[in-house]
Amino acid sequence: MREPAAPTDEGSDSASDFEFDVVPDTDQSFENALAKARAGDRLTVDDGIELITTGTDAPGIDPIRKEQVLEAADRRRAEVVGDEVTFVANLNNNVTTACNTGCLFCNFKNTAHQFEADYDGEHAGFTKPPAESRAVVEDALDMGIYEVTSVSGLHPAFALNEEHREILATYDDPAKEVDYKPPTVYETDPGTYVEQMRAMSIGGVHLHSMTPEEAQHARRGTDWSYEEVYRELKTAGLASAPGTAAEILVEEVRDVICPGKIGTDEWVAAMEGAVAAGLDVTSTMMYGHVENAAHRIEHLKVIRDLQDRTGGITEFVPLSFVHENTPLYENGVVDGGASDAEDELVVAVARLFLDNVENIQSSWVKFGNAKALKLLNCGANDFMGTILSEEITTRAGGSFGEFRSFDDYVEMISAIGRTPVERSTDYRTVRRIDIDDRPHGPRLGPRADGTPMLDGQSPSGSDPAPADD
């Protein structure tokens, strides 16, 4: 059997530079794993490794075997969700880039001390007080959006609520012990998480926010459970939680790329807490950096097990690492991201391995139009959302834009013979779109009447704000 190496035919093989304990080495055969996948049997980790590497009996990705895996995944997609391709009318409103976590894959954050009132340097970051967040959402509601996605840095002044601020202030050295400084230290007060939730959850919009990492920040220094935190946020307007901050849910990888971030057990506990609080959650995987094929499948196993226990995951979102402008790339730890073949196999094997998660997303922000459409034939069935602002990927070096109109969606999806469908965040409300009834616009939003959101342009008419994953 082949010894550890990243399963790449044209991408980075930086994973081979690390002496990981988890390696892509199995006693299974590719042929047996493929037969199980075609039959719809639940796959083991070894099965998944064989499929995502196209066999551990030879190096590199075998193009014929790869197509067999993609075909099996596309067939499974058709069986599970049919030929509809879904998308949502949404807005990204990231509240702050201030963060001290120091993840090496991220170029979205700015060190928090740069935001302090007495800092005399310059930086490109931002913090929006609750009133500004509310205004952003209010404007977007008039354009027909009905989902607000908000993922932000861990600003030291952020606390769950005023009670939490009082608790954090009782520490002898709160800045060092619990990463807390009072709002008066900063040029802009971010408010509390509860205040931000109330500000953004207006007009009947669906608020999708508070990653496990943010939830941990919202309970730091206390004995509050994740369920308690998410219940408080739900009362303030939170409707569902994104399963980002997952990266790769294997500790030896996290120790390399994000040693200051919560571990796998904490990520799982937060997701369980969110579901226990009555929230839907999503799941993600950021791949294509230092991890190997076995890490990717172990990650999928964590998600599948979580779904077995909770049933709360609405979708899986594979996030191919955008390496440009990130510390991992600038410091020579990686020399690129995943190859096209790896991206296709990640989507396909996710469809085959995650037999309890119905929806798999293809990201036009990460991949661009042509490749994202190809992934819809590799097992994916969801095509993201309109994203009126996308700051994270573009700051990392992504170049595929920050807005997608409904007409764009209808044209692209119908071009590959699939049916365009507008959906709600939770997938429970859907609207099949008549491709001949142009122009197209959202109809599921509280103020949506089918009017096109924009004419294919950024809301500001300018370039995307600089920002990463």
C-alpha positions as CSV (number, residue, x, y, z in Angstrom):
1,M,0.0,0.0,0.0
2,R,1.1,3.5,-0.7
3,E,2.7,5.6,2.1
4,P,1.3,9.0,3.0
5,A,1.2,11.7,0.4
6,A,-1.4,14.2,-0.6
7,P,-3.5,12.6,-3.4
8,T,-2.7,15.2,-6.0
9,D,-2.0,15.1,-9.7
10,E,-1.4,18.8,-10.2
11,G,-1.8,20.5,-6.9
12,S,0.3,21.1,-3.8
13,D,1.9,18.0,-2.1
14,S,2.9,19.9,1.0
15,A,1.2,17.3,3.2
16,S,4.1,14.9,2.5
17,D,6.4,17.3,4.4
18,F,4.7,16.5,7.7
19,E,5.1,13.3,9.7
20,F,1.4,12.7,10.4
21,D,0.1,9.7,12.4
22,V,-3.0,9.5,10.2
23,V,-2.0,8.4,6.8
24,P,-3.9,7.2,3.6
25,D,-2.9,3.5,4.0
26,T,-5.7,0.8,3.9
27,D,-6.3,-2.9,3.6
28,Q,-9.3,-2.2,1.4
29,S,-9.2,-2.2,-2.4
30,F,-10.6,0.5,-4.7
31,E,-12.8,-2.0,-6.6
32,N,-14.5,-3.2,-3.4
33,A,-15.0,0.4,-2.2
34,L,-16.5,1.4,-5.5
35,A,-18.8,-1.6,-5.5
36,K,-20.1,-0.6,-2.0
37,A,-20.6,3.0,-3.2
38,R,-22.5,1.9,-6.2
39,A,-24.7,-0.3,-4.1
40,G,-25.5,2.4,-1.6
41,D,-23.9,0.7,1.3
42,R,-22.5,2.8,4.2
43,L,-18.8,3.3,3.5
44,T,-16.0,2.8,6.1
45,V,-13.1,5.2,6.5
46,D,-10.9,2.8,4.5
47,D,-13.6,2.8,1.7
48,G,-13.5,6.6,1.6
49,I,-9.7,6.7,1.4
50,E,-9.7,4.3,-1.5
51,L,-12.3,6.4,-3.4
52,I,-10.8,9.8,-2.7
53,T,-7.3,8.6,-3.7
54,T,-8.6,6.4,-6.6
55,G,-6.8,3.6,-4.9
56,T,-3.8,3.5,-2.5
57,D,-2.1,0.8,-4.7
58,A,-0.5,3.5,-6.9
59,P,0.6,7.1,-6.5
60,G,-1.4,10.0,-8.0
61,I,-5.0,10.1,-9.2
62,D,-6.1,7.6,-11.8
63,P,-8.2,9.4,-14.4
64,I,-10.4,6.4,-15.3
65,R,-11.0,5.5,-11.7
66,K,-11.8,9.1,-10.9
67,E,-14.5,9.2,-13.5
68,Q,-16.0,6.0,-12.0
69,V,-16.2,7.7,-8.6
70,L,-17.7,10.9,-10.1
71,E,-20.3,8.8,-12.0
72,A,-21.3,6.9,-8.9
73,A,-21.7,10.2,-6.9
74,D,-23.7,11.9,-9.6
75,R,-26.0,8.9,-9.8
76,R,-26.4,9.0,-6.0
77,R,-27.2,12.7,-6.2
78,A,-30.0,12.1,-8.7
79,E,-31.4,9.4,-6.4
80,V,-31.3,11.5,-3.3
81,V,-32.3,15.0,-4.4
82,G,-33.1,14.7,-8.1
83,D,-32.1,17.2,-10.8
84,E,-32.9,20.4,-9.0
85,V,-30.1,22.9,-8.3
86,T,-30.9,25.1,-5.4
87,F,-29.7,28.6,-4.4
88,V,-30.6,31.3,-1.9
89,A,-30.9,35.1,-2.0
90,N,-28.5,36.1,0.7
91,L,-26.3,38.8,2.1
92,N,-22.9,38.5,3.9
93,N,-22.5,40.9,6.7
94,N,-19.3,40.2,8.5
95,V,-19.2,42.4,11.7
96,T,-15.5,42.7,12.4
97,T,-12.0,41.6,11.2
98,A,-10.5,42.1,14.7
99,C,-9.1,38.7,15.9
100,N,-6.2,37.4,17.9
101,T,-6.6,33.7,17.1
102,G,-3.7,33.7,14.5
103,C,-4.9,30.9,12.2
104,L,-2.2,30.4,9.5
105,F,-4.7,29.8,6.7
106,C,-6.5,33.1,7.3
107,N,-6.0,36.6,5.9
108,F,-9.4,37.9,6.9
109,K,-8.5,39.0,10.4
110,N,-6.5,41.9,11.7
111,T,-4.7,41.8,15.0
112,A,-7.1,43.3,17.5
113,H,-4.7,45.8,19.0
114,Q,-4.8,47.7,15.7
115,F,-8.5,48.6,16.4
116,E,-7.6,50.2,19.8
117,A,-8.4,53.9,20.0
118,D,-4.8,54.9,20.8
119,Y,-3.3,52.9,17.9
120,D,-1.6,55.3,15.5
121,G,-1.0,52.9,12.5
122,E,-3.2,52.0,9.6
123,H,-5.0,48.8,8.7
124,A,-7.6,47.7,6.2
125,G,-9.9,46.1,8.8
126,F,-13.3,47.1,10.0
127,T,-15.8,46.8,12.9
128,K,-19.5,47.6,12.4
129,P,-21.5,48.6,15.5
130,P,-25.0,47.0,15.7
131,A,-26.7,50.1,14.2
132,E,-24.5,49.8,11.0
133,S,-25.3,46.0,10.8
134,R,-29.0,46.8,11.0
135,A,-28.7,49.4,8.2
136,V,-26.9,47.0,5.9
137,V,-29.6,44.3,6.4
138,E,-32.4,46.9,6.0
139,D,-31.1,48.0,2.6
140,A,-30.6,44.4,1.5
141,L,-34.2,43.4,2.5
142,D,-35.4,46.0,0.0
143,M,-33.5,44.1,-2.7
144,G,-35.3,40.8,-1.9
145,I,-32.8,38.9,0.2
146,Y,-34.1,36.7,3.0
147,E,-30.9,35.2,4.5
148,V,-28.1,37.1,6.3
149,T,-24.9,35.2,6.8
150,S,-22.6,36.7,9.4
151,V,-19.1,35.2,10.3
152,S,-16.7,37.5,12.1
153,G,-13.4,37.7,13.9
154,L,-13.1,37.2,17.7
155,H,-13.0,40.8,18.8
156,P,-11.8,41.0,22.4
157,A,-14.6,43.4,23.3
158,F,-17.2,41.0,22.1
159,A,-19.2,39.2,24.8
160,L,-22.5,37.3,24.7
161,N,-24.4,40.0,26.7
162,E,-23.9,42.6,29.4
163,E,-23.8,39.9,32.1
164,H,-21.0,38.2,30.2
165,R,-19.0,41.5,30.1
166,E,-19.4,41.9,33.8
167,I,-18.0,38.3,34.4
168,L,-15.1,38.8,32.0
169,A,-14.2,42.1,33.8
170,T,-13.8,40.3,37.1
171,Y,-10.6,38.4,36.0
172,D,-7.3,39.8,37.3
173,D,-5.9,40.1,33.8
174,P,-8.8,39.6,31.4
175,A,-6.8,40.4,28.3
176,K,-4.4,37.5,28.9
177,E,-6.8,35.1,30.8
178,V,-9.9,35.4,28.6
179,D,-9.0,37.6,25.7
180,Y,-11.2,40.5,26.9
181,K,-10.8,44.2,26.8
182,P,-13.7,46.6,27.4
183,P,-15.3,48.5,24.5
184,T,-13.9,51.8,25.7
185,V,-10.4,50.6,24.7
186,Y,-11.5,50.5,21.0
187,E,-12.3,53.1,18.4
188,T,-15.5,51.3,17.6
189,D,-17.7,49.3,20.0
190,P,-18.9,46.1,18.4
191,G,-21.7,45.7,20.9
192,T,-22.5,42.3,22.2
193,Y,-23.4,39.2,20.3
194,V,-27.0,39.5,21.4
195,E,-27.1,43.1,20.3
196,Q,-25.7,42.1,16.9
197,M,-28.2,39.3,16.5
198,R,-31.1,41.7,17.3
199,A,-29.8,44.2,14.9
200,M,-29.5,41.8,11.9
201,S,-32.6,39.7,12.5
202,I,-35.1,42.2,11.3
203,G,-38.0,42.2,8.8
204,G,-38.5,38.5,8.8
205,V,-35.0,37.7,7.5
206,H,-33.3,34.4,8.4
207,L,-30.1,35.0,10.4
208,H,-27.4,32.4,9.8
209,S,-24.5,33.2,12.2
210,M,-22.4,32.2,15.2
211,T,-19.8,29.5,14.3
212,P,-18.6,27.1,17.0
213,E,-15.5,29.3,17.4
214,E,-17.7,32.4,17.9
215,A,-19.9,30.5,20.3
216,Q,-16.9,29.5,22.4
217,H,-15.9,33.2,22.4
218,A,-19.4,34.0,23.6
219,R,-19.0,31.7,26.6
220,R,-15.3,32.1,27.5
221,G,-14.6,32.6,31.1
222,T,-17.9,31.1,32.2
223,D,-19.4,27.7,33.0
224,W,-22.2,28.2,30.5
225,S,-23.0,25.4,28.1
226,Y,-23.1,25.8,24.4
227,E,-26.8,25.0,24.5
228,E,-27.4,27.9,26.9
229,V,-25.4,30.3,24.7
230,Y,-27.2,29.3,21.5
231,R,-30.6,29.5,23.3
232,E,-29.8,33.1,24.3
233,L,-28.8,33.9,20.7
234,K,-31.9,32.2,19.3
235,T,-34.0,34.4,21.6
236,A,-32.2,37.4,20.1
237,G,-33.0,36.3,16.5
238,L,-30.5,33.7,15.5
239,A,-32.2,31.2,13.2
240,S,-29.4,28.7,12.2
241,A,-25.7,28.3,12.8
242,P,-22.9,27.7,10.3
243,G,-20.5,24.8,10.9
244,T,-17.5,26.7,9.8
245,A,-14.3,26.9,11.9
246,A,-14.1,23.2,11.2
247,E,-11.2,23.3,8.8
248,I,-10.0,19.7,9.1
249,L,-11.4,18.0,12.2
250,V,-8.2,16.1,13.0
251,E,-6.0,17.5,15.8
252,E,-2.7,16.9,14.2
253,V,-3.7,19.0,11.3
254,R,-5.2,21.7,13.5
255,D,-2.0,21.8,15.4
256,V,-0.3,23.0,12.2
257,I,-2.8,25.4,10.7
258,C,-4.7,26.8,13.6
259,P,-3.1,25.9,17.0
260,G,-5.0,28.7,18.7
261,K,-8.4,27.6,17.6
262,I,-10.9,25.3,19.3
263,G,-10.3,21.6,18.9
264,T,-12.5,19.0,17.2
265,D,-14.3,18.0,20.4
266,E,-15.2,21.6,21.1
267,W,-16.4,22.1,17.5
268,V,-18.6,19.0,17.9
269,A,-19.9,20.1,21.3
270,A,-20.8,23.5,20.0
271,M,-22.7,22.0,17.0
272,E,-24.6,19.6,19.4
273,G,-25.4,22.6,21.6
274,A,-26.8,24.5,18.7
275,V,-29.0,21.6,17.6
276,A,-30.2,21.1,21.2
277,A,-31.2,24.7,21.3
278,G,-33.4,24.1,18.3
279,L,-31.2,25.5,15.5
280,D,-30.4,23.9,12.2
281,V,-26.6,23.8,11.4
282,T,-24.4,23.4,8.4
283,S,-21.1,21.5,8.1
284,T,-17.9,22.4,6.2
285,M,-14.4,21.2,5.4
286,M,-11.6,23.4,4.4
287,Y,-9.1,21.3,2.5
288,G,-6.1,21.5,0.1
289,H,-3.4,22.8,2.5
290,V,-1.3,20.4,4.7
291,E,-3.8,17.6,5.2
292,N,-3.7,14.3,3.4
293,A,-6.5,12.1,2.0
294,A,-7.0,10.2,5.3
295,H,-7.5,13.4,7.2
296,R,-10.3,14.4,4.7
297,I,-12.2,11.1,5.3
298,E,-11.7,11.2,9.1
299,H,-13.2,14.7,8.9
300,L,-16.2,13.4,7.0
301,K,-16.6,10.6,9.6
302,V,-16.9,13.2,12.4
303,I,-19.6,15.0,10.4
304,R,-21.5,11.8,9.6
305,D,-21.4,10.6,13.2
306,L,-22.6,14.1,14.4
307,Q,-25.5,13.8,12.0
308,D,-26.4,10.3,13.2
309,R,-26.7,11.7,16.7
310,T,-28.5,15.0,16.0
311,G,-30.1,15.0,12.5
312,G,-29.6,18.8,12.5
313,I,-27.2,19.2,9.6
314,T,-28.8,20.7,6.5
315,E,-25.9,20.7,4.1
316,F,-22.2,20.0,3.7
317,V,-20.0,22.8,2.2
318,P,-16.5,21.8,0.9
319,L,-14.2,24.8,0.9
320,S,-11.1,24.5,-1.3
321,F,-8.3,26.4,0.3
322,V,-7.5,29.7,-1.3
323,H,-3.8,30.0,-0.6
324,E,-2.7,33.3,-2.0
325,N,-2.1,36.0,0.6
326,T,-2.3,33.6,3.5
327,P,0.5,33.0,6.1
328,L,0.7,29.3,5.1
329,Y,1.7,30.3,1.6
330,E,3.7,33.3,2.4
331,N,5.8,31.3,4.9
332,G,6.4,28.5,2.4
333,V,4.3,25.9,4.3
334,V,2.2,25.2,1.2
335,D,2.9,26.0,-2.4
336,G,-0.6,25.9,-3.7
337,G,-4.1,24.5,-3.1
338,A,-6.0,21.5,-4.2
339,S,-6.0,20.3,-7.8
340,D,-9.1,20.2,-10.0
341,A,-9.2,16.4,-9.7
342,E,-9.0,16.7,-5.9
343,D,-11.9,19.2,-5.8
344,E,-14.0,16.8,-7.9
345,L,-13.2,13.9,-5.7
346,V,-13.9,15.7,-2.5
347,V,-17.4,16.6,-3.7
348,A,-18.0,13.1,-5.0
349,V,-16.8,11.2,-2.0
350,A,-18.7,13.6,0.3
351,R,-21.9,12.6,-1.6
352,L,-21.1,8.9,-1.2
353,F,-19.8,9.0,2.3
354,L,-22.2,11.4,3.9
355,D,-25.2,9.2,3.4
356,N,-27.2,11.1,6.0
357,V,-26.7,14.7,4.7
358,E,-28.9,15.5,1.7
359,N,-27.3,18.6,0.3
360,I,-23.8,19.2,-1.0
361,Q,-22.8,22.6,-2.1
362,S,-20.6,23.8,-5.0
363,S,-19.1,27.2,-4.5
364,W,-18.8,29.6,-7.5
365,V,-16.9,32.0,-5.2
366,K,-14.2,29.4,-4.7
367,F,-14.1,27.8,-8.1
368,G,-15.5,30.2,-10.7
369,N,-18.5,29.4,-13.0
370,A,-17.2,26.6,-15.2
371,K,-15.6,24.5,-12.4
372,A,-18.5,25.1,-10.0
373,L,-20.9,23.9,-12.7
374,K,-18.7,20.8,-13.3
375,L,-19.0,20.0,-9.6
376,L,-22.8,19.9,-9.9
377,N,-22.2,16.8,-12.0
378,C,-19.9,15.3,-9.4
379,G,-22.5,15.0,-6.6
380,A,-23.3,18.5,-5.6
381,N,-26.8,19.9,-5.8
382,D,-26.6,23.4,-4.2
383,F,-25.1,26.5,-5.8
384,M,-24.6,28.8,-2.9
385,G,-26.4,32.2,-2.9
386,T,-26.4,35.7,-4.3
387,I,-23.9,36.9,-1.6
388,L,-24.3,40.7,-1.8
389,S,-20.9,41.0,-0.1
390,E,-18.1,38.4,0.0
391,E,-15.1,39.6,1.9
392,I,-13.3,36.5,3.2
393,T,-12.3,34.6,0.0
394,T,-11.5,37.7,-1.9
395,R,-9.1,38.9,0.8
396,A,-7.3,35.6,0.6
397,G,-6.8,36.0,-3.2
398,G,-10.0,34.6,-4.6
399,S,-11.0,36.4,-7.8
400,F,-14.5,35.1,-8.8
401,G,-16.5,38.0,-7.5
402,E,-19.1,38.8,-4.8
403,F,-22.5,38.8,-6.5
404,R,-24.5,36.4,-8.6
405,S,-27.9,37.5,-10.0
406,F,-30.9,35.2,-10.4
407,D,-30.6,35.6,-14.2
408,D,-27.0,34.3,-13.9
409,Y,-28.2,31.4,-11.9
410,V,-31.0,30.4,-14.2
411,E,-28.8,30.7,-17.3
412,M,-25.9,28.6,-15.9
413,I,-28.1,25.9,-14.3
414,S,-30.4,25.4,-17.3
415,A,-27.3,25.3,-19.5
416,I,-26.3,22.0,-17.9
417,G,-29.8,20.6,-18.2
418,R,-30.8,21.0,-14.5
419,T,-33.7,22.8,-12.9
420,P,-33.0,26.1,-11.1
421,V,-34.8,26.3,-7.7
422,E,-34.9,29.1,-5.2
423,R,-34.7,27.8,-1.7
424,S,-35.0,28.9,1.9
425,T,-31.9,28.5,4.2
426,D,-33.3,25.3,5.7
427,Y,-34.3,23.8,2.3
428,R,-37.9,23.4,3.5
429,T,-39.3,26.0,1.2
430,V,-38.5,25.9,-2.5
431,R,-39.7,27.5,-5.7
432,R,-39.0,26.0,-9.1
433,I,-38.1,28.9,-11.5
434,D,-39.7,29.2,-15.0
435,I,-36.6,29.9,-17.1
436,D,-38.8,31.7,-19.7
437,D,-40.2,34.2,-17.2
438,R,-37.5,36.8,-17.4
439,P,-36.1,38.8,-15.7
440,H,-35.7,36.6,-12.7
441,G,-35.6,37.8,-9.1
442,P,-36.2,36.4,-5.6
443,R,-39.8,35.7,-4.4
444,L,-39.3,33.9,-1.0
445,G,-38.1,36.9,0.9
446,P,-40.3,39.1,3.1
447,R,-40.0,42.0,0.7
448,A,-39.2,40.0,-2.5
449,D,-41.6,40.4,-5.5
450,G,-39.5,38.9,-8.2
451,T,-37.7,42.1,-9.1
452,P,-34.0,41.5,-10.0
453,M,-31.8,42.3,-7.1
454,L,-29.1,44.0,-9.1
455,D,-28.0,44.0,-12.7
456,G,-25.2,41.6,-12.1
457,Q,-23.1,44.2,-10.4
458,S,-21.6,44.6,-6.9
459,P,-23.9,46.6,-4.7
460,S,-21.3,49.4,-4.4
461,G,-20.4,49.2,-8.1
462,S,-16.8,48.8,-7.0
463,D,-14.3,46.0,-6.5
464,P,-14.9,43.5,-3.7
465,A,-13.6,44.5,-0.3
466,P,-10.2,42.9,0.3
467,A,-10.6,39.5,2.7
468,D,-10.2,34.6,3.6
469,D,-11.7,31.5,4.9
